[in-house]
Amino acid sequence: MTLTAYYGPAVGAYMENGTLVSNVTGGAVYNMATVEDVKSYFDAGFSFVLGDDADYMTYRSIGRAVGDGYEEKDSDGHYLNTDGIKLLELVQAYCDEYNVPYAKAKVLIKSLYLDGAMKGESTHTDGQIKANISLMYEHLKTFPCFGGFIVCDEPRGYMADTYNYWYQYLVNDLGVYDDGYILYGALLGMHAAEVNVAGSSDDDTGYSKELGLTAEQYETYLQKYIDGLVGSGKDTLCFDYYPFKETITSHITGVTTKTSMLGQYFQNLEIFARLSEANGYKRSVCVQSVSFYNKTLYDEVAKNNLASYGKSYEYHGKVTQSMMTYQLYCALAYGYDQAAYFTYMQPFNQTDSEWFVESAYEWQLQSDGSYKSVATDTYTAIKNANAEILALSAKMSGYKWLGTAYSAGTTATGSVFGGTTSYASEVLSAVSSDYDAIVGCLKNGDGKNGFVVVNADDPRLNRATSVTLSFGSGYSSVSYYENGVKKTAQLTDGKITLSVEAGKGLFVIPV
């Protein structure tokens, strides 16, 4: 599995004496991040760094505010991706200092100019857009650590035409793939943003802002984009849907917190895997790895004042190591071979509507008045999760996903498997479990079967589950990998019962 660190979605924060503060009304300007920061990213097991450009880039060395991104132009009046270039220079300096091949430390750039064009928002003519993108591309190619572009983020259903038009331009006319670069695929998910297929714009009365789509809507939405891609074998679609949420409710007696799993998570994982597999596309998953919420709404409930009694608010809270491994093992059970963390470093210029905390790195005020990026316990959790999943995925090399089977436990977490269809394996005849479990069914080129068994119970409940696998005739034992260690066990009447810890998975091979 290839792992990527993503630098923030749009906005962020820094640390001041341990307290998160907003910089939207003006604040201290910190120096650019260091080579040592970059080193820590690659030490954590990542292969790529995804960096937003001047509008939203984490490294704002001159303290730009959100929205003022394209200030600098070249002699012809074309915009430059300045903050992206700063990141490219920083990663190159890391390679030079630590003797790391440039090919091992690549930066993928998100250009908001390209993003806007793909969403149909640009006011320029096609010719001017192409001239600007071409000039920016030629300039970015001069940097040895440039690896390609992050394309349009969370496109709505009605943006498919402009998205696919510019995607094909990048591939067929600009030659991005032929030049050896990557287009990191569309973040084709929902809940983080409304992506309903209805309506012609976000303001259209026929456009539904309700979060979450039915299976039919989601398939329609995905197919719009898949039909317009080039099918070169180099396309990667990126799944963006986070499973964990929390709800706080303010009572007279205090504030209560309830954890839950987002519905449709497994439905969407399955649909995304099936459609990408059928069309020959690689697939990546975005890993929820940071706490984020609307601070204004959160504070309204959390402060537990008289006006907030009876009010509730849903948000994404702190993500632990077991919550990260949960998402990664689930991805392996659907044949995903790439993962990108959202978001790895606490971004800058935070707004109350998008408030980020508990990230791997946060900004901390130093005694001399400067700001320094400081690793948190989330960094250690990410590094450990990466090492664990990379060790297992190496054992799965050469296996192809066939489908995923489901076991709603005798004590289930809820209807989390709604909208799914359990795969009927010729080898795995049945699966049962104490708590919810999924089993990814795979086969390699030699005809050998393998099964990714995942404890699908909410890892925050910290419950191990016993999973019983029943195999067809001709098998007497299994070998399996647990935390990178190979183990063996005999079948009894064709069955084996394995214990899978919270947030964990096993790779089982019947023999």
C-alpha positions in Angstrom: 0.0 0.0 0.0 1.3 3.5 -0.9 0.8 6.1 1.8 0.4 9.8 1.3 0.4 12.7 3.8 -2.2 15.4 2.9 -1.6 18.9 4.1 -5.0 20.2 5.1 -8.2 20.9 3.2 -8.6 24.6 3.2 -7.9 26.2 6.6 -6.2 25.5 9.9 -4.6 26.7 13.1 -1.5 27.0 15.1 -0.6 26.5 18.8 -0.1 29.4 21.2 1.0 28.3 24.7 -1.0 25.1 24.2 -4.2 26.9 23.1 -5.6 26.9 19.6 -6.3 30.4 18.3 -7.6 31.7 15.0 -5.5 33.8 12.7 -8.3 35.1 10.5 -8.2 38.5 12.1 -4.5 38.8 12.0 -1.8 37.0 14.1 1.8 36.1 14.4 3.6 35.1 11.2 5.8 32.1 11.7 8.8 30.9 9.6 8.5 28.2 7.0 8.6 24.6 8.2 12.0 22.9 8.3 13.8 20.1 6.5 13.4 18.1 9.8 9.6 18.4 9.5 9.8 17.0 6.0 12.0 14.2 7.3 9.5 13.2 9.9 6.8 12.8 7.2 8.8 10.3 5.2 10.1 8.6 8.4 6.4 7.9 9.2 6.2 5.7 6.0 4.7 8.1 3.5 5.7 8.0 -0.2 4.1 11.3 -1.3 3.3 14.6 0.3 0.2 16.3 -1.0 0.5 20.1 -0.7 -2.2 22.7 -1.4 -1.1 25.8 -3.2 -1.0 29.5 -2.2 -4.7 29.8 -1.3 -4.8 26.8 1.1 -1.2 25.8 1.6 -0.1 24.8 5.1 3.3 26.5 4.7 2.4 30.1 4.5 5.8 31.6 5.1 4.5 35.1 4.6 1.3 34.7 6.5 -1.3 34.9 3.7 -4.9 34.8 4.5 -7.4 32.4 3.0 -8.5 33.6 -0.4 -5.5 35.8 -1.4 -3.6 33.0 -3.0 -2.6 34.1 -6.5 -0.8 37.3 -5.8 2.4 36.7 -7.8 2.5 36.6 -11.6 5.3 36.1 -14.1 6.3 38.6 -16.7 3.4 37.5 -18.9 0.8 38.0 -16.2 0.3 34.3 -15.5 -0.3 33.2 -11.9 2.5 31.2 -10.1 1.9 28.4 -7.7 4.2 30.0 -5.2 3.5 28.1 -2.0 3.6 24.8 -3.8 7.0 25.8 -5.1 8.2 26.5 -1.6 7.2 23.0 -0.6 9.0 21.5 -3.6 12.2 23.4 -2.6 11.9 22.2 1.0 11.5 18.5 0.0 14.4 18.8 -2.4 16.5 20.3 0.4 15.6 17.3 2.5 16.7 14.9 -0.3 20.0 16.7 -0.7 20.7 16.8 3.0 19.9 13.2 3.7 21.0 11.7 0.4 17.5 10.5 -0.5 16.7 9.9 -4.2 14.3 12.5 -5.5 12.1 9.7 -6.8 11.6 8.6 -3.2 10.2 11.9 -2.0 7.6 13.3 -4.4 5.2 16.3 -3.9 1.8 16.4 -5.4 0.5 19.9 -5.9 -3.1 21.1 -5.7 -3.7 24.1 -7.9 -6.8 26.0 -7.0 -6.7 27.5 -10.5 -7.0 24.0 -11.9 -9.5 23.1 -9.2 -11.7 26.0 -10.2 -11.6 25.2 -13.9 -12.5 21.5 -13.2 -15.5 22.7 -11.2 -16.6 25.1 -14.0 -15.9 28.2 -11.8 -13.3 30.0 -13.9 -14.1 33.2 -15.7 -11.2 32.8 -18.2 -11.6 31.4 -21.7 -10.5 27.9 -22.4 -7.4 29.2 -24.2 -6.4 31.4 -21.3 -6.9 28.6 -18.8 -4.8 26.2 -20.9 -2.1 28.8 -21.3 -2.0 29.3 -17.5 -2.0 25.6 -16.7 0.6 24.8 -19.3 2.9 27.6 -18.0 2.5 26.5 -14.4 3.1 22.8 -15.4 6.3 23.6 -17.3 7.6 25.5 -14.3 6.7 22.8 -11.8 8.5 20.2 -14.0 11.8 22.0 -13.3 11.6 20.8 -9.7 13.0 17.2 -9.3 10.5 16.4 -6.5 7.4 17.4 -8.4 5.2 14.3 -8.8 2.0 15.6 -10.3 -1.3 17.3 -9.4 -4.1 16.7 -7.0 -7.2 17.2 -9.1 -10.5 18.7 -8.2 -11.5 18.2 -4.6 -15.0 16.7 -3.8 -16.7 17.6 -7.1 -20.5 17.7 -7.1 -22.5 15.6 -9.4 -23.2 18.5 -11.8 -19.5 19.2 -12.2 -18.7 16.0 -14.1 -18.6 17.6 -17.6 -16.1 20.3 -16.7 -14.1 17.9 -14.5 -13.8 15.3 -17.2 -13.0 17.9 -19.9 -10.0 19.2 -18.0 -8.9 15.8 -16.8 -8.7 14.7 -20.4 -6.8 17.9 -21.3 -4.2 17.1 -18.6 -3.7 13.6 -19.9 -4.2 13.9 -23.7 -3.0 17.4 -24.4 -0.7 18.3 -21.6 0.8 14.8 -21.4 1.0 14.5 -17.6 0.9 10.6 -17.6 3.3 10.4 -20.6 5.7 12.6 -18.7 5.7 10.2 -15.8 3.6 12.3 -13.4 0.5 11.5 -11.3 -3.0 12.9 -11.3 -4.1 12.0 -7.8 -7.7 11.1 -8.4 -10.9 12.9 -7.6 -12.0 12.8 -3.9 -15.2 11.0 -4.9 -17.0 10.8 -1.6 -19.6 12.5 0.3 -20.6 13.8 3.8 -17.5 16.0 3.9 -19.3 17.9 1.2 -22.7 17.6 -0.5 -22.3 15.9 -3.8 -25.8 15.0 -4.7 -26.4 14.4 -8.4 -29.5 16.6 -8.5 -29.4 20.3 -9.5 -27.2 22.4 -11.7 -25.4 24.3 -9.0 -25.2 24.6 -5.3 -27.8 27.3 -5.4 -30.2 25.4 -7.7 -33.5 24.6 -6.0 -33.2 21.1 -7.4 -29.9 20.6 -5.6 -30.2 18.6 -2.4 -27.8 19.6 0.4 -28.7 16.5 2.4 -25.5 14.7 3.3 -25.3 11.1 2.2 -26.6 9.4 -0.9 -28.5 6.2 -1.6 -26.7 3.4 -3.3 -28.3 4.2 -6.6 -27.4 7.9 -6.3 -23.8 7.1 -5.4 -23.4 4.7 -8.3 -24.9 7.4 -10.7 -22.6 10.0 -9.3 -19.4 7.8 -9.6 -20.3 6.6 -13.0 -20.5 10.2 -14.3 -16.8 10.6 -13.5 -15.6 7.1 -14.5 -17.2 7.4 -17.9 -15.2 10.6 -18.6 -11.7 9.3 -17.5 -9.1 8.2 -20.0 -8.8 4.6 -18.9 -5.0 4.5 -19.3 -4.4 2.2 -16.4 -2.8 5.0 -14.5 -6.0 6.6 -13.1 -6.5 6.4 -9.4 -9.9 7.2 -7.8 -9.8 8.4 -4.2 -12.6 7.5 -1.7 -13.4 10.2 0.8 -15.8 9.2 3.5 -15.0 9.1 7.1 -16.6 6.5 9.4 -16.4 8.0 12.9 -18.4 10.7 14.5 -19.4 12.0 17.9 -22.4 13.7 19.2 -22.4 16.1 22.2 -25.7 17.0 23.9 -26.1 19.7 26.5 -28.3 18.9 29.5 -29.0 20.8 32.7 -26.9 18.2 34.4 -24.0 18.6 32.0 -22.8 17.6 28.6 -22.9 14.0 27.3 -20.9 12.5 24.4 -22.0 9.6 22.3 -19.9 7.9 19.6 -21.3 6.3 16.5 -20.4 5.0 13.0 -21.6 6.9 9.9 -24.1 4.9 8.0 -23.3 4.0 4.4 -19.5 3.6 5.1 -19.4 0.0 4.0 -22.0 0.5 1.3 -19.8 3.2 -0.2 -16.6 1.3 0.2 -18.1 -1.6 -1.7 -19.7 0.4 -4.5 -16.5 2.4 -5.0 -14.4 -0.8 -5.1 -16.7 -2.6 -7.4 -17.0 0.3 -10.0 -13.3 1.1 -9.9 -12.4 -2.6 -10.3 -14.8 -3.1 -13.2 -13.3 -0.1 -15.0 -9.7 -1.0 -14.3 -8.9 1.9 -12.0 -6.7 1.9 -8.9 -8.3 3.1 -5.7 -7.2 5.1 -2.7 -8.8 5.8 0.6 -8.7 9.0 2.6 -8.0 8.2 6.2 -9.7 10.2 8.9 -6.8 11.2 11.1 -7.6 14.6 12.7 -10.4 16.1 14.8 -12.4 18.7 12.9 -15.7 20.6 13.5 -17.5 23.9 13.4 -16.1 25.6 16.5 -19.0 28.0 16.8 -21.6 25.2 16.9 -19.4 23.0 19.1 -18.8 25.7 21.7 -22.5 26.5 21.7 -23.2 23.1 23.0 -20.0 22.3 24.9 -20.2 25.4 27.1 -23.4 24.1 28.6 -25.0 27.4 29.3 -28.7 27.9 29.7 -29.2 28.7 26.0 -27.6 25.4 24.9 -29.7 23.0 27.1 -31.3 20.4 24.9 -29.1 21.1 21.9 -26.8 18.6 20.2 -24.0 18.8 17.7 -22.3 16.1 15.6 -18.6 16.3 14.8 -15.4 14.3 14.1 -13.4 13.9 17.3 -9.8 12.8 18.0 -8.6 9.8 16.0 -6.6 7.1 17.8 -4.2 4.5 16.4 -6.9 1.8 16.4 -9.3 4.1 14.5 -6.6 4.6 11.9 -5.7 0.9 11.5 -9.5 0.2 11.4 -9.8 2.3 8.2 -6.6 0.9 6.7 -7.5 -2.8 7.3 -11.0 -2.1 5.9 -9.4 -0.6 2.8 -7.3 -3.7 2.3 -10.5 -5.8 2.5 -11.8 -4.0 -0.5 -8.6 -4.1 -2.6 -7.5 -0.5 -2.0 -3.8 -0.1 -2.5 -3.3 3.5 -1.6 -4.2 5.7 1.4 -3.9 9.4 2.1 -4.2 10.9 5.5 -6.6 13.8 6.1 -5.1 15.9 7.4 -1.6 15.2 8.5 -0.4 18.6 9.6 -2.6 21.2 11.3 -3.2 23.8 8.6 -2.8 27.5 9.1 -5.3 30.4 9.0 -8.1 28.5 10.8 -11.7 29.6 10.7 -14.4 28.7 13.2 -16.4 27.0 10.6 -13.6 24.5 10.0 -11.6 24.0 13.1 -8.8 21.4 13.2 -7.1 19.9 16.3 -5.3 16.8 17.4 -3.3 16.5 14.2 0.1 14.8 13.9 1.9 18.2 14.0 0.8 21.5 15.5 2.2 24.9 15.7 3.6 26.0 19.0 4.7 29.4 20.2 8.4 29.5 21.2 10.0 31.8 23.8 11.6 34.0 21.1 8.2 34.7 19.6 8.6 32.3 16.6 6.4 29.3 15.9 7.6 25.7 15.6 5.9 22.6 14.4 5.7 20.1 17.2 4.9 16.4 16.9 1.9 15.1 19.0 0.9 11.6 20.1 -1.1 11.5 16.8 2.2 11.4 14.9 3.3 8.3 16.8 -0.1 6.7 16.2 0.2 7.4 12.4 3.7 6.1 12.2 2.8 2.9 14.0 -0.4 2.4 11.9 1.6 2.9 8.7 4.3 0.4 9.8 1.6 -2.2 10.6 -0.4 -1.9 7.5 2.7 -1.7 5.2 4.0 -5.0 6.7 0.7 -6.7 6.0 0.1 -5.3 2.6 3.5 -6.6 1.5 2.3 -10.1 2.3 -0.7 -9.5 0.0 1.3 -8.5 -3.0 -0.2 -10.1 -6.2 -3.6 -10.7 -4.8 -6.7 -9.3 -6.5 -9.9 -8.3 -4.8 -13.0 -10.4 -5.7 -15.5 -9.1 -3.2 -16.2 -8.7 0.5 -18.3 -10.9 2.8 -20.1 -9.5 5.9 -21.0 -10.9 9.3 -23.4 -8.9 11.5 -22.4 -9.9 14.9 -24.7 -11.3 17.5 -24.1 -8.0 19.3 -24.0 -5.6 16.3 -23.0 -2.0 16.3 -26.1 -1.1 14.3 -27.1 -1.4 10.6 -23.6 -0.5 9.4 -23.8 -3.0 6.6 -27.0 -1.5 5.1 -26.8 -1.3 1.3 -24.1 -4.0 0.9 -24.1 -7.3 -0.9 -22.1 -10.1 0.7 -19.7 -11.8 -1.7 -20.3 -15.5 -2.2 -16.9 -17.1 -2.2 -16.4 -20.6 -3.6 -13.7 -21.2 -0.9 -15.1 -19.4 2.1 -18.5 -21.1 2.6 -19.6 -19.2 5.7 -18.4 -16.5 8.2 -19.8 -15.7 11.6 -18.6 -13.4 14.5 -19.4 -12.2 18.0 -19.3 -8.5 16.8 -19.4 -7.1 13.3 -16.8 -8.4 10.9 -15.9 -8.1 7.2 -13.9 -10.5 5.1 -12.2 -9.4 1.9 -11.9 -12.2 -0.6 -8.9 -12.2 -2.8 -7.0 -14.5 -5.3 -3.5 -14.3 -6.8 -2.2 -15.2 -10.2 -1.4 -18.7 -9.1 -5.0 -19.3 -8.0 -4.3 -19.2 -4.3 -7.0 -17.6 -2.2 -6.5 -15.1 0.6 -8.9 -13.4 3.0 -8.6 -10.1 4.9 -10.5 -10.6 8.1 -11.3 -7.3 9.9 -13.0 -6.5 13.2 -15.6 -4.1 11.9 -17.0 -3.3 15.3 -16.5 0.4 16.3 -12.9 0.3 17.6 -13.7 3.0 20.3 -15.7 0.2 22.1 -12.4 -1.7 22.4 -14.0 -5.1 21.9 -12.2 -8.1 20.4 -14.3 -10.3 18.2 -14.1 -14.0 17.5 -14.6 -14.7 13.8 -15.3 -18.2 12.6 -14.4 -19.0 9.0 -15.8 -22.1 7.3 -13.9 -23.4 4.2 -14.9 -25.8 1.5 -13.4 -29.3 1.1 -9.7 -29.7 0.4 -8.4 -27.5 3.1 -6.9 -28.7 6.4 -5.2 -25.6 7.9 -4.6 -21.9 7.5 -1.6 -19.7 7.7 -2.3 -16.1 8.7 -0.5 -12.9 9.5 -1.2 -11.0 12.6 0.7 -7.7 13.3 3.2 -8.8 10.8 3.8 -12.2 12.4 3.0 -15.4 10.5 1.1 -18.0 12.4 -0.6 -21.4 11.5 -3.6 -23.2 12.8 -5.4 -26.5 12.0 -9.0 -26.5 10.8 -11.6 -28.5 12.7 -14.4 -29.8 10.5 -13.3 -27.2 7.9 -13.6 -24.3 10.4 -11.3 -22.0 12.2 -12.1 -19.4 14.9 -9.7 -16.5 15.2 -9.7 -13.6 17.7 -9.4 -10.2 16.1 -8.6 -7.2 18.3 -10.4 -3.8 18.1 -9.3 -1.9 15.0 -7.3 -4.9 13.7 -7.3 -7.3 10.8 -5.7 -10.5 9.7 -4.6 -12.0 6.3 -5.7 -15.6 6.2 -4.5 -18.1 3.6 -6.2 -21.6 3.6 -3.9 -24.5 2.7 
